[in-house]
Amino acid sequence: MLIKKNIDVIGVPMDYGANRRGVDMGPSAIRYSGLEARLSALGLSYHDLGNIPVPLPETRHAVQNPVDFLNEIVTVNQSLFETVSASFSAGSLPLVLGGDHSMAAGSALAAQAYYKNIGVIWIDAHADFHTRATTISGNPHGMPLAAITGQEKDGLAAFYQDTAGFVSPKHTVIVGARDLEDGEIESLKRSDVTVCSMTDIDLNGMRETMQKALQIAGSGTAGVHVSFDLDVVSPKEAPGVGTPVKGGLTYREAHLAMEMIAQSGLMRSLDLVELNPITDLGNVTGELAVSLILSAFGKNIL
């Protein structure tokens, strides 16, 4: 297991991606839950780079639909791209705290630009594989995986100068999917993205599922960008998320996924997104977020 000792923490308090508000407070809630002390206790060097500037939605133009915030989201993603790229250049591992999942276009494409051939493990109840042509809700947080795999170059990825290409769908794996819509299902069927749904996890177990995900995302690549949406976990254990969906991962399944990622030594960057403190109960989801991050960085039971 090889984990870089220098961790750069980057907050993205963005709440443009959906109709429900609150995930902009996610980065603060995760930090408040003892992130610095607990990562430092693992022997890691913790550097908090602060938050990417994100204007409040109320200060922007009036919109009819969240997708009307596309220009603002692209601007935030460009800033995140530059910050994550600088972190890589400094020899650090970026830990990006969301905020809604539309910010992952900036972090994942920074990993692709730096490493040239990055794999992606997208741990999420949703596929996030919509484009503006297929979306029903108009919510941009349902579009970032399509963006980073080059499905819509003038959408969330409009900031990206694709000299390194987009993320290869052949090295992209969704884990924990259980709430997909018709348009993105058809797009996924035409792509080379691997989908490991909750049915697959029920049938085969998390260990086999993650072995498969790591094999696909990690073989022949320079490593893996991990993007973890807290709504992949059952709402019983993670009530404070942007878009809760019944029937998700258990506490231990989520931790096993992160533990196996740590053991693989493949992780080059990590997103942890969609924590909504407004709907949380006693900060249980904030505490879960920190414990999952610790598992991803090598904390074991023994």
Salt bridges, closest charged atoms under 4 A:
ASP15 OD2 - ARG21 NE 2.69
ASP48 OD2 - ARG31 NE 2.74
GLU58 OE2 - ARG21 NH1 2.50
GLU72 OE2 - ARG60 NE 3.66
GLU72 OE2 - HIS61 ND1 3.18
ASP124 OD2 - HIS101 ND1 3.11
ASP124 OD1 - HIS126 ND1 3.47
ASP128 OD2 - HIS101 ND1 3.07
GLU152 OE2 - ARG132 NE 2.87
ASP154 OD1 - ARG132 NH2 2.92
ASP179 OD2 - HIS126 NE2 3.20
GLU181 OE1 - HIS130 NE2 2.64
GLU184 OE2 - HIS130 NE2 3.87
ASP229 OD2 - HIS101 ND1 3.38
ASP231 OD2 - HIS126 ND1 3.03
GLU259 OE1 - ARG252 NH2 3.04
ASP271 OD2 - HIS225 NE2 2.80
GLU274 OE2 - HIS141 ND1 3.07
GLU287 OE1 - ARG38 NH1 3.32
